[in-house]
Amino acid sequence: MNTKLRKADLTKKAILDAAERLFVEKGHESASMRDITQMANVNLAAINYHFGSKDELVIAVMKRRLGAINNERLRLLDELEAKANGKPIKPSLIVNAFFGSLLEHAGDEQHDGGIFLRLLEQTMVNPSGFISAIVAKENALVFERYKQAFFKALPGVPEEEIIWRFQFMLGATSYAISGIKALLEVTEHHPSDSAKLYDHYDHKLKPRLLSFILGGLRAPLPEFENIP
């Protein structure tokens, strides 16, 4: 690899890593460009060269993480559909591919999964229209593909009901991620097998959460009273 290109890639990565950590600590609005340049050990010109503006840097930080997860989600769904050969995929496999990939990424120490998890937590606890728009755009294709897979897998369930249940599954996952600290504090529960808080996500949260949301997906259909 060209030495100049490699140096540019390393500089870009250093900026993204620093921005990500500061967004976790301070929120993307409070983290200043000066903070980012100091942590990344670069000058402002480097950020402007690689990203153009702070908003573009925020987008790049989010896309780097969401892109990795969504690429994995699409890869897994492609594999499931190929194996199904036109037949419906088991709902449990769809749930595991969509939600399990998120938790596995979060628990991946090699790729700073803990930092990503805290970034995701930050965006859930302190959402903004700007961040929500980035997340929605990045998730659009993946959500559509998985929605159609659920429709095919659950032919006896009205599509509107599936969409609501997908929303509930997303909510349960979001709260499981953003609310774990509150859970541990309120219940005074401290996992005996987890020296690191974010190890708890991968090793225990995943099977618990997947079991819970699969149960919700398979729950009996609600009965609505007729409204005059």
GIMOVEN-V647984 format. One record per run of one state. SS is the DSSP state (@ for helix, = for strand, . for the rest). FROM is the first residue (numbers start at 1). LEN is the number of residues. Records with the same first field share a line. If there is no record, write none. Layout:
SS = FROM-LEN, FROM-LEN
//
This chain:
. = 1-2, 27-6, 41-3, 51-3, 85-6, 107-2, 112-1, 126-3, 154-5, 179-1, 188-11, 218-11
@ = 3-24, 33-8, 44-7, 54-31, 91-16, 109-3, 113-13, 129-25, 159-20, 180-8, 199-19
//
